Amino acid sequence: HFEHIMFAAIGQGAFAVGYAVYKSRVGLAFHQRTCAECTKPHSEPTEYPVLPDVHVTIVPMMHDNYAYLLVDEKSRTCLAVDPADPERVLEAVRKEGLRLAGILTTHTHWDHSGGNEEIRSRDPSVRVYGSTVDSIPGLTDPVKEGDMFCFPPRSVTADPPVVLQVWEAPCHTKGHVLYVLCANRPGGTPEPVALFTGDTLFGGGTGKFFEGSAKEMAKNLSRIAGLPQQVKIFCGHEYTVNNYRFAAGVEPDNTEVQERLAACVQLRRQRKPTMPTSVAEEMTTNPYMRVVTSRAACGKIGLAICALCRTSNPGLNLSCARCGMTTWCPSRATTRRRRAAAAAAAA
């Protein structure tokens, strides 16, 4: 028992040191090197309409990251969400003939905030939005829970089509925020149509709890689940296929997971993004959302993870599910499926 505690402490200590180095300027140098070396991103850029005269340009970066351009087509103005590779994002801005007005930063990790300072060094008029709880590089406009602002600003157009709302979502980092894109209805309540989730929610998955707890993440996911089902979700990474392979392993009788996995595999074969997903899709296929929002799914997924983690009492909660994903790997899961198929054939 003492040896388990000792090795766990060593592991946690090593992680703490590595994490601190990653968040330092040393981590930024490694990030910049990754951007320079990755000459062909993982997917092709794609435009996705979200409102009349407003679209989101999906900008793939590095090995699995996404930045996004929120584009007002009338004013040819845009905001960039997490433009960690400045060259890639500014190229997308130039290609569409846009003016970059600001940067929406979800959190401090370099693969989301690593382009802020370089972009502002080239154009100091660009505003940088983000939480003061995280050390956001180049921050000019601190945001907090409940803040709302129009895009484009009223100095550009008298009737802005978009209102952005800020949600605090601590867990992956303490200062992680989400940006809710709402349709600006004159005389009415802004209507949510899209959500930029950074590393809080992925297609079929969720971010690691680097600086928070399962309780905090459960609160974040429950809040997302409360949005209208048709709201589109733009995530920070292309992890979708791997996430759904895990989801299929812990909930093999969920046909919607199987269908979503097959569709995403096809998209990736064509080098197309699996973004956006939607609240409705995540509610029916994402095991973390289902653990939080469905008592029946929580029990079923928890029992599957019992077998995965080889424990009789994992707690059947979100922390257990995240632990299960960390323990699981695609090659072992494939081996288990083949063995099960062989045993069934032999029987």
C-alpha positions, 0 to 999 in steps of 0.5 A: 500500500505504501509503494502505491502511494509513493509511486502515485505521489512521484507520478503526480509530482512529475506531472506537476513539474512537466505541466509547469514547464509546459505553461512557461515560455519554454512550452511556448517555444515548443509550441512554435516549433510544432507550428513551424514543422506542421506544414500540412494540417490534419484537415481541409478548411471549411466554411459553415453558415450559422446565421444569415450573412454570418459563417464560421470558417474552420481552420485546422492547425497542427496535428489535431487543433482547430481555430475558428473565424467568426465572419460577418459577411457584410462588414468583412470583419471577423473574430478568431477563436484560439488562433494558436498558429498565427501564420495559418489563421492569418492566411485564412483571414487574407484568403477571405479578404477579411479584417481581423477585429479580435481574438476570443481565447478559451484558455491559456494553454499554448495550443490555444493562446500561442498566437495571440502575441504574434498577431497583436505584434503585427496589428496592435488594433486587434483586441484579445478577449479572455479570462484574467484567472488564466494568464492569457497572452496579449490580453486586452479585454478581460471577460467574466461570467455573464459578459455580453458583447455585440459582433460586429460592434455598433461602431461598425454596424447599427444592427449587429447580427451576433451577441456573444455571451461568456460562460466560465467553465473551470476544470481543464484550466481554472480560467477556461471560458466558453463563448456562446454565439447568439442571434441578436433578435431586435427587441427580444432575447438573444437566441443561442445558435453555436458554442465554442467549447475549447477543451471543455467538450469534444465530439464524443469526449471531454477535456482532462481535468488538469486544474479542476474536479469532476464535479466542476466538469459535470456542472459545465456539461450539464449547463451545455446540455441545457442549451437548445438541442440544435445549437452547433458545437465547435470544439478545440481538437479533432479527437472525435473518431477516437472518442467514439471508439471509446464510446462504442466500447462502453455503450455497445448497444447504442446504435446512435454511437455506432452511426456517428462513429461510421459517419466520422470515420468517413469524414476523416478519410476525406480529410474533412473536419467532424466539426461542428457537432450539436447539443443533440448529438452529444446528449445521445452519443457522448458518454460523459454527457450521458453520465451527467444527464441520464441516470440509466446511462450512468449506471450502464456506462459505469458497469462497462468501465468497471470491467475496463478498469478491472475494479468493482467500485469505480464510483460510476461517475464522471471522474470514473468515465474520464479515468476509463478513457485514459486507461483505454487505448484503441489497439487494446479495444480492437484486440478485445473485439476480435477475441470476442468475435472469435469466441462467438464464432467458435461457439 
